[in-house]
Amino acid sequence: MADKIAEIVSELEFVADIEGEKDCLMSQQGNLWFNVDVPKGHGLKSGDKVRVIVERVE
């Protein structure tokens, strides 16, 4: 079983192209923030609501 460390539910503030191959998704919620690179084709845009969960897995 995984141990949840943090969960962020937030609107994307920023979606940026990275070298034409992937995009960077970014948002900040208080003292929690994320910056995640994802493959193109995800269909997300600034203002979309997403959930990011950080868990320790074995």
Buried (B, 14 or more C-beta within 10 A) or exposed (E): EEEEEEEBEBEBEEBEEEEEEBBEBBBEEEEEEBEEEEEEEEEEEEEBEBEBEEEEEE
